[in-house]
Amino acid sequence: MGWLSLAIWTPIVFGAVLLALGRESQAQLVRWIALIGSVISFLVTIPLYTGFRLGTAEMQFVEKTSWIERFNVNYHLGVDGISVWFVLLTAFITIIVVIAGWEVIQRKVNQYMAAFLILSGLMVGVFAALDGVLFYVFFEATLIPMYLIIGIWGGPNKIYAAFKFFLYTLLGSLLTLVAFIYLYTSSGGSFDILTWHKLPLSGTAQSLLFFALFAAFAVKVPMWPVHTWLPDVHVEAPTGGSAVLAAIMLKLGAYGFLRFSLPILPDASREWAWLMIALSLIAVIYVGLVALVQQDMKKLVAYSSVAHMGFVTLGFFVFNDLGITGGLVQMIAHGFVSGAMFLCIGVLYDRVHSREIASYGGVINTMPRFTTFALLFAFANCGMPGTAGFVGEWMVILASVKANFWLGLLAATALITGAAYTLWMFKRVYLGPVANDDVRQLNDINGREFLMLAVLAVAVLWMGLYPKPMTDVMDASVANLLKQVAVSKLN
């Protein structure tokens, strides 16, 4: 079994083991098994980085086995400089989520931990799949554990949020299945994604396929105007669910544009780039303004995620190396920062049981250590230089200016709105005198919470100060992708 298979199936196997431990009396054992499983799952991804060969766009750590021979469907895995970091990020965030739910989740602990471990393996499968059917199976299967996480451990309106999440994402994906079947037929009976990259297609076919794929990937990002499911889901999901959704699951849609839309449909991608750029700018500017008026902390950060992911799709569709690399860096940075923001909200919610900004004020007086972490993550969310949030956004702005000055100017407004809504929330929640008895009685973070936030803080600072290891891995694959987009595939 190769490293990628281990990265996929190790957390899934541990999740299956946890499902067998159903008694509440075994909850502490379940937590330790989940932690051990998540750490091992992360460790098996390390060789993907240490053994990664720089300077080549070829798929690495490739595994291929016949799966459904009659239809030429294969268990085909591999990673390049675009996908390898997301495998590591997924496994890393899973450890954080297990630690975050250690004391908070008191009922059905085995099912909660199992859902996250199984979800982790499925998401790694999405990033590693090189067969269309395998990709689709992993892509759709991720809905099941997340649906259960929201529907079982969520808030008062959890059933509504879970159904909205499931229906939005499932309905969008059905057109993708149609697109995959068309590509299978056009390629002479192959589901190999790399074969699809070389497939000549007519202009009409490319446009139709572009929007079929758009239906799934845009919802998953989510892009405006199909973003409305995200705030509802974030508000109702448990803290761990929000962290994984923001940190990893939103990246599945953006990754789909890079793996499918751009290389398979280059002519349509260039033709409809204006639309993608327009929708991205609306997300960056308008949704940022929507975040500014939110009174619920989770909703504010949820809208913030839509705005930040707008930077990602903007970077992809300006078609230069700075833009695509910046979009990728922004995806990883957003994984750290948004996950940290939701976990900070969870720390407060666990104590006060309110997400309303008005319920707080002066938290710095009773939780100084926690406020230090919250301030760092708030600065990162603003795009402060020296933090992970700065690098990708700055690269995308530079790429946008390179493409068109006014485009770059519009993109740069996000730095203002991002600072406005993030610091406005921070001021009202953390600064000033103690606002009420709930805040007065708060206890500062414990050792478990300190560890969780400290690890994320190191990641945010490390990426902000020294992003070169990430960009070095990406360079060859980004250059190859740009070559593919530049070549017409009209038949």
C-alpha positions, 0 to 999 in steps of 0.5 A: 500500500502506497503513502497516498492509500495510507493517508486515505484509509488510515483515518477511515479504518480508525473511524470504523474502529471508533464506531464499534466502541458505542458505550458512553463509558468508553468515551475517554478511550474513544478520545485517545484512539481518535487522537492517536488515529489522527496523529498517525494519519498526519504522520503518514502524509509527511513522506509526501512532502519529504519525498516530493521531487521539485522541478517537475509537474508529473504526478508523484506517488502514483498508485493504479489498480483496476477497480471496475474493469468493465467500464475502465474505472481505476483506483488511480491516485497521485499528487502534484505540487497543486494537490500535495499541500491539501493532503497535509493540511487535511490531516493536520486540521483533523488533529486540531479538531479532535483536540478541540472536541475533547471535553466539549462533546459529551454524547455519542463521542465515538460517532463524533470522532469517527465522523471526522476521521472518516471525513478526513480520509474522504477529503484526502481521496478527493485531492489524490484521485486521478480517476473521474469516478473515484474523484466523484465518489470521494467528492460526494461521500464527504457530504455524508459525515458532514451532514451527520456532524451538523444534523446530530451535534449542531444547534437548534436549527441543525436539521434545516442547516444540514438539509440545506447543505446537503441539497445545495451541494448534491444538486450541483454535483449531479451536473458534474456527473453528466459532464464526466460521462460526456468526457468518458464517451468523448475520450473513447471510454476513459475516466483518467483525468490526465487523459481528459486534460489532452482531449480536444473538444468543440467550443460549444461542448467546452462551454456546456461542460464548463457550466456543468462543472461550475454548478458543483465547484462554485457551490462548494467554494462557495461563490456568490450568489450560491453562497447562502447555504454557508452562513446557515450551516456555520451557525448551526454546526458544532465548532469542529464542523465549522473549522473543517468546513471552512479549512478544508471542504470549501477548498474542494470546489476551488481545487476542482476548478484547477484540476478540471475546468482550467486544463480540460476546458481552456477555451471556455475558461478564457471565454468565461473568465470575465464572469468568474472575475466579476463573481469573485469581485462581488464576493470580495467587495459586497460579501465583505460589506455584508460581514461588516453588519453581522451581529453573530460572530460565526456569521461574520466569519462565515461571510468573511470566508466567502470574501476570502475565497473570492480572492482564490477564484479571482487569482485562478482566472487572471491566468498568470503564475502569481495569480494561481500560486497566490490563490493556492497559498490563499487556500492554505492560509485560509485553512489555518486562519478560518479554522483558528477563528472558528475555534476561538469562537468555540472557546467563547461559546463553550463558556457563555453559550452565545455567539452574539457579539453583544453578549461580550465585551472586555474579554481581555480582562478575564482571558488575557492569554486567549485574547493574545491568540485571538488578536493574532488570528484577527490580524491574519484574517485582516491580511496583516504582513507577517501572517499567513493571511497576507501572502496569498492576498498580496500575490493575487492583488499583484496578479490582478494589477498585472492583468488590469490596474482597475481589477487590482484596485477593486481587489485591494478594497478587500484589505480595507473591508476585511480589516473593518469587520474583523477589528470591529468584532475584536474591539466589541468582544475583547477590548474595553471594560468587562461588559457583564457578569458572564464575561466577569466569570470567564476562565482563561484557556486551559492546557488543551485549548492553549496547545490547540491555538498555539499550534495554529499560531505557529502555522500562521506565523511560519507561513506568513514569514517563510512561505517559500517551501510551499511556493517551491513545491507549487511552481512547476505544476502551476507553470504546467497548468498555465501552459495547458490553459494557453493552448486551444483544444478546439477540435 
